[in-house]
């Protein structure tokens, strides 16, 4: 069998050349910015019957950020997928519109200026990643450094005071951020590198128990230990949403690496057992499970609707077409209306049609990430693309399921939409990495790897 290096594996068959589509990307970016500006103006007209005085500045700022990101892609990743960047800009713009709409009802707690600053930082890191990361395979060299940094980022918040029952924030003066958001990218890099290097041993060695082929402990042990340690830290922090995300990411990437559906069954069983244990024993999580089982219990007790009940009322009030931007009452949800429950505002004011459009944007972003992974024969790139796309998919499922009452509520931020600086910055970095990997998948590659890039040879071919 012929050994395959990471460089040769990425080279498309002779004669296949993907069009660059940068003009398509620019046209879609113009549309994304115009839709966002229209929403911003519509909110102002509803609230004050006048165009917001800063609407031009808002549109210009978002347009400049989109143009700079486009130029970085055009000159450094010209063959990248043309849909990823416009989708990110549109979701980010819709998020700013929704937060601005909620700011009008909380004059003393305006979040749009801060969110715009974080969005600018996110786009800046996007540009840096696209410009400086010439080859995604370089990240494979830093697999163990990535996992060490991820564990440090997850441990540090334990030593800071809890916020809303969870120790996931670092607050220094007026500055705060959530380091676990950055840890998920680092863990995705580690999982992709380790599984790519050991995928054959994971799939074809070890002991068979019933219909499941279990790999040897020497191969599976390190990655399971890292996963258990990361999830254990998150349980101590009572951040079960991120724990669920990491667990799902681990199972998805293990399945993609081995191609064995048995891992999905094992993952579901372990997730169910873990959720039952934590939901029964941990008071903070137990209260959320109780709210999920009976969201109207506080109403029956004469205490008024809780957050989940208000969220369900907001979705119900939206109907098919929504009440219109600025006409809803989702601010009654309380302090989490701009973060955990911002999807309720979208559901009430944009209706089922608008909510479906938002979900389709997420689905399209995830699908393009999966398509990028499937287009690569480079194992690390394939696993990295699918892992990063899965992070977006899992976040959307966990958050949307929680605020709609499908699963117990977990405290996470809806990608790009919700208030949260760490979240929006992290999501822009994810998009940058997907852009870089998609460029490698669509562009013809040289015959030699760049300096510092590891030639990845499967274990069974060494």
C-alpha positions in Angstrom: 0.0 0.0 0.0 1.4 3.4 -0.9 2.0 5.8 2.0 0.1 9.0 1.7 1.3 12.3 3.1 -0.9 15.2 4.2 0.2 17.2 1.2 -0.4 14.6 -1.5 -3.7 13.6 0.1 -5.1 17.1 -0.3 -4.3 17.5 -4.0 -7.5 17.2 -6.0 -7.6 14.9 -9.0 -6.0 16.3 -12.1 -8.3 18.5 -14.1 -10.6 19.5 -11.2 -10.4 23.2 -10.4 -12.9 24.9 -8.2 -13.9 28.4 -9.2 -12.8 30.9 -6.6 -16.2 32.7 -6.2 -14.8 35.8 -4.5 -17.3 38.0 -6.4 -20.2 35.9 -5.1 -18.8 36.2 -1.6 -18.6 40.0 -1.9 -22.2 40.2 -3.3 -23.5 38.1 -0.4 -21.6 40.3 2.1 -23.3 43.4 0.7 -26.6 41.7 1.1 -25.8 40.7 4.7 -24.8 44.2 5.7 -27.9 45.7 4.1 -30.2 43.3 5.9 -28.5 44.1 9.2 -28.8 47.9 8.6 -32.4 47.5 7.6 -33.2 45.7 10.9 -31.4 48.3 12.9 -33.4 51.1 11.2 -36.6 49.2 11.6 -36.1 48.9 15.4 -35.4 52.6 15.6 -38.5 53.5 13.6 -40.6 51.3 15.8 -39.3 52.7 19.1 -38.9 56.4 18.3 -40.6 56.8 14.9 -37.3 58.0 13.5 -34.2 56.6 11.9 -31.5 56.0 14.6 -28.9 58.8 14.4 -26.1 56.3 14.5 -27.6 54.0 11.8 -25.1 55.3 9.2 -22.2 54.7 11.6 -23.5 51.2 12.4 -23.8 50.3 8.7 -20.4 51.8 7.9 -18.7 50.0 10.8 -20.2 46.6 9.9 -19.5 47.2 6.2 -15.8 48.0 6.9 -15.4 44.9 9.0 -17.0 42.7 6.3 -14.8 44.3 3.6 -11.6 43.8 5.6 -12.4 40.2 6.2 -13.3 39.7 2.5 -10.0 41.2 1.4 -8.1 38.9 3.8 -9.9 35.9 2.3 -9.5 37.2 -1.3 -5.7 37.6 -1.1 -4.8 34.8 1.4 -7.4 32.1 0.9 -8.8 32.8 -2.6 -10.3 29.4 -3.1 -12.1 29.3 0.2 -15.8 28.5 0.5 -17.7 31.7 -0.5 -20.6 31.2 1.9 -18.9 30.9 5.3 -18.0 34.6 5.7 -21.3 36.1 4.5 -23.2 33.8 6.9 -21.1 34.8 9.8 -21.5 38.5 9.0 -25.3 38.2 8.7 -25.7 36.2 12.0 -23.4 38.7 13.7 -25.4 41.6 12.3 -28.7 40.1 13.3 -27.4 39.6 16.8 -26.4 43.2 17.1 -29.9 44.2 15.9 -31.6 42.0 18.5 -29.3 43.3 21.3 -30.0 46.9 20.3 -33.7 46.2 20.3 -33.4 44.8 23.9 -31.2 47.7 24.9 -34.1 50.1 24.3 -35.9 48.5 27.2 -32.9 48.5 29.5 -31.5 52.1 29.2 -29.1 51.6 32.1 -27.6 48.4 30.7 -26.7 49.0 27.0 -24.8 46.0 25.5 -24.5 46.9 21.8 -21.4 49.1 22.1 -19.5 46.4 24.0 -20.8 43.7 21.6 -19.6 45.8 18.6 -16.2 46.1 20.2 -16.0 42.3 20.7 -17.2 41.7 17.2 -14.4 44.0 15.9 -11.9 42.0 17.9 -13.3 38.8 16.6 -13.0 40.0 13.0 -9.5 41.2 13.7 -8.5 37.7 15.0 -10.3 36.2 11.9 -8.0 38.3 9.6 -4.9 37.4 11.6 -5.7 33.7 11.4 -6.5 33.8 7.7 -3.3 35.8 6.9 -0.8 34.1 9.2 -2.0 30.4 9.1 -0.7 29.4 5.7 -1.4 25.7 6.2 -3.9 24.2 8.7 -1.7 21.1 9.1 0.8 23.2 11.1 -1.6 23.1 14.0 -1.0 19.3 14.2 2.4 20.0 15.7 0.9 21.7 18.7 -1.6 19.1 19.7 -0.3 18.5 23.2 0.4 22.2 23.7 -3.2 22.9 22.7 -4.7 20.4 25.2 -2.5 21.8 28.0 -3.6 25.3 27.3 -7.2 24.2 27.2 -7.0 22.5 30.6 -5.4 25.6 32.1 -8.2 27.8 30.6 -10.8 25.6 32.1 -9.2 25.3 35.6 -8.5 29.0 36.2 -12.2 30.1 36.6 -12.6 27.7 39.6 -10.6 30.3 41.7 -13.0 33.1 40.8 -16.4 33.8 42.3 -19.4 32.0 40.8 -21.8 33.9 38.5 -25.4 32.8 38.3 -24.4 29.5 39.9 -21.5 28.6 37.6 -17.7 29.2 37.9 -16.9 29.9 34.3 -16.0 33.6 34.3 -12.9 35.5 35.0 -13.7 39.0 36.2 -10.9 41.5 36.7 -12.2 45.0 37.5 -14.8 45.8 34.8 -13.4 43.3 32.4 -14.7 39.7 32.2 -14.4 36.8 29.8 -15.2 33.1 29.6 -12.0 31.1 29.0 -13.9 27.8 28.3 -15.0 29.3 25.0 -11.4 29.3 23.7 -10.8 25.9 25.2 -13.2 24.2 22.8 -11.1 25.2 19.8 -7.9 23.9 21.4 -9.6 20.6 22.3 -10.9 20.2 18.8 -7.3 20.6 17.5 -6.0 18.0 20.0 -8.8 15.5 19.2 -8.2 16.0 15.5 -4.5 15.5 15.7 -4.6 12.5 18.0 -7.4 10.7 16.2 -5.8 11.3 12.8 -2.5 9.8 14.0 -4.2 6.8 15.6 -7.4 6.2 13.6 -6.3 2.8 12.3 -5.5 1.5 15.8 -8.8 2.8 17.1 -10.8 1.1 14.4 -9.0 -2.2 13.9 -7.2 -3.2 17.1 -8.2 -4.2 20.5 -10.9 -6.5 21.9 -14.4 -7.1 20.4 -17.3 -7.0 23.0 -20.5 -8.0 21.4 -20.7 -5.8 18.2 -18.3 -3.1 19.4 -14.6 -3.2 18.6 -12.8 -1.7 21.6 -9.3 -0.4 20.9 -6.4 -1.1 23.3 -6.1 1.1 26.4 -2.7 2.3 25.2 -4.4 4.0 22.2 -7.7 5.1 23.6 -6.5 5.8 27.1 -4.8 9.2 26.6 -7.7 10.8 24.8 -10.3 9.4 27.2 -8.3 10.7 30.1 -8.0 14.2 28.6 -11.8 14.2 27.9 -12.7 12.9 31.4 -10.4 15.5 33.0 -11.9 18.4 31.0 -15.5 17.3 31.7 -14.7 16.8 35.4 -13.4 20.3 35.6 -16.5 21.6 33.9 -18.7 19.7 36.3 -16.9 21.3 39.3 -17.6 24.6 37.7 -21.2 23.6 37.2 -21.0 24.5 33.5 -23.0 21.5 32.2 -23.7 23.1 28.8 -20.0 23.2 27.9 -19.6 19.7 29.3 -22.3 18.4 27.0 -20.7 20.2 24.1 -17.3 18.6 24.8 -18.9 15.2 25.2 -20.7 15.5 21.9 -17.6 16.7 20.2 -15.6 13.8 21.5 -18.2 11.2 20.3 -18.6 12.8 16.9 -14.9 13.0 16.1 -14.3 9.5 17.4 -17.1 8.2 15.1 -15.7 10.1 12.1 -12.2 8.8 12.8 -13.2 5.1 13.2 -16.4 4.9 11.1 -18.0 2.7 13.7 -21.6 3.5 14.7 -21.2 1.7 18.0 -19.4 4.7 19.4 -22.6 6.7 18.9 -24.6 4.2 20.9 -22.0 4.1 23.6 -21.9 7.9 23.7 -25.7 8.2 24.0 -25.7 5.7 26.9 -22.9 7.5 28.7 -24.5 10.9 28.1 -27.8 9.6 29.5 -26.2 8.1 32.5 -24.1 11.2 33.2 -27.1 13.5 32.8 -29.2 11.4 35.2 -26.5 11.3 37.8 -25.6 15.0 37.7 -29.2 16.1 37.4 -30.1 14.1 40.5 -27.1 15.0 42.7 -26.1 18.6 41.7 -28.6 21.1 43.1 -28.1 23.8 40.5 -28.6 21.3 37.6 -31.5 19.6 39.5 -33.4 22.8 39.7 -33.0 23.3 35.9 -34.3 19.8 35.3 -37.3 20.5 37.5 -38.0 23.7 35.5 -37.8 21.7 32.3 -40.2 19.0 33.6 -42.7 21.6 34.7 -42.0 25.1 33.4 -45.3 26.5 34.7 -44.9 25.3 38.3 -44.1 28.8 39.5 -47.3 30.1 37.9 -49.3 27.4 39.6 -47.7 28.3 42.9 -48.6 32.0 42.5 -45.0 33.2 42.0 -45.3 34.3 38.4 -43.7 32.8 35.3 -40.0 31.8 35.4 -37.5 32.4 32.6 -38.4 29.2 30.7 -42.1 29.9 30.9 -41.6 33.5 29.6 -39.5 32.1 26.8 -42.3 29.7 25.8 -44.8 32.5 25.9 -42.5 34.6 23.6 -42.3 31.8 21.0 -46.1 31.3 21.2 -46.8 35.0 20.7 -44.6 35.2 17.6 -46.8 33.0 15.6 -45.9 32.5 11.9 -44.7 35.9 10.9 -43.8 37.4 14.3 -44.9 40.6 16.1 -42.3 42.7 14.3 -39.0 44.1 15.5 -39.6 46.2 18.6 -43.1 45.0 19.2 -42.4 42.0 21.4 -42.2 41.6 25.2 -39.3 39.1 25.6 -37.5 41.5 27.9 -39.8 40.1 30.6 -37.5 37.1 30.6 -35.1 39.1 32.7 -31.3 39.4 32.9 -30.6 36.6 30.5 -32.8 38.0 27.6 -29.7 39.3 25.8 -27.6 36.1 26.3 -29.1 32.7 27.0 -32.6 33.6 25.8 -32.0 35.9 22.9 -33.5 33.3 20.6 -36.8 33.9 22.3 -36.7 37.5 21.1 -36.1 36.3 17.5 -38.9 33.9 17.8 -41.4 36.4 19.1 -40.5 39.3 16.8 -39.5 37.4 13.6 -41.9 34.5 14.0 -41.5 31.0 12.8 -40.4 32.2 9.4 -37.6 34.3 10.8 -36.6 31.7 13.2 -36.5 29.1 10.5 -34.3 31.4 8.4 -31.8 31.7 11.3 -31.7 28.0 11.8 -31.1 27.5 8.1 -28.2 29.9 8.2 -26.6 27.8 11.0 -27.4 24.6 9.1 -25.8 25.9 5.9 -22.7 26.9 7.9 -22.4 23.5 9.5 -23.1 21.7 6.1 -20.4 23.7 4.4 -18.0 22.8 7.2 -18.8 19.1 6.8 -18.5 19.4 3.0 -15.1 20.9 3.5 -14.1 18.0 5.7 -15.4 15.4 3.3 -13.5 17.0 0.4 -10.2 16.4 2.1 -8.3 13.1 2.2 -6.0 14.6 4.8 -7.2 13.0 8.0 -6.2 15.9 10.3 -7.9 18.5 8.1 -11.0 16.3 7.7 -11.4 15.8 11.5 -10.6 19.4 12.3 -13.2 20.8 9.8 -15.9 18.4 11.0 -15.0 19.0 14.6 -15.3 22.8 14.3 -18.5 22.6 12.4 -19.9 20.2 15.0 -19.1 22.8 17.7 -21.5 25.2 16.0 -24.1 22.5 15.5 -23.9 21.3 19.1 -24.1 24.8 20.5 -27.2 25.6 18.4 -28.9 22.3 19.5 -28.1 22.7 23.2 -29.2 26.4 23.4 -32.3 26.2 21.1 -33.4 23.0 22.8 -33.1 24.6 26.2 -35.0 27.8 25.5 -37.7 25.9 23.6 -38.2 23.3 26.4 -36.9 20.3 24.5 -34.0 19.6 26.9 -33.0 21.1 30.3 -31.7 24.6 30.0 -27.9 25.1 30.0 -26.1 28.4 30.2 -24.4 28.9 26.8 -24.4 31.7 24.2 -26.1 31.3 20.8 -23.3 31.6 18.2 -22.9 35.2 16.9 -26.4 36.2 18.1 -26.1 36.3 21.9 -24.4 38.9 24.1 -21.0 37.6 25.0 -17.6 38.7 24.0 -15.8 35.5 24.5 -18.4 33.6 22.4 -18.4 36.0 19.4 -14.6 36.1 19.3 -14.3 32.3 19.5 -16.9 31.8 16.7 -15.0 34.2 14.4 -11.8 32.1 15.0 -13.8 29.0 14.2 -15.0 30.6 10.9 -11.4 31.6 10.1 -10.1 28.0 10.6 -13.0 26.7 8.4 -12.0 29.3 5.7 -8.4 28.2 5.8 -9.3 24.4 5.6 -11.8 25.0 2.8 -9.2 26.8 0.9 -6.9 23.7 1.2 -9.8 21.5 0.1 -10.7 23.5 -3.0 -7.3 24.7 -4.2 -4.7 22.8 -6.1 -1.8 22.1 -3.8 2.0 22.1 -4.5 3.9 18.9 -4.5 5.9 19.8 -1.4 4.7 20.7 2.1 5.6 24.0 3.6 8.4 24.0 6.2 7.2 22.8 9.6 4.3 20.8 8.2 4.1 17.2 9.4 3.6 14.5 6.7 0.8 12.5 8.1 1.2 8.7 7.4 -1.4 6.3 8.7 -0.1 3.9 11.4 -0.9 0.8 9.3 1.1 2.2 6.4 4.3 3.1 8.3 
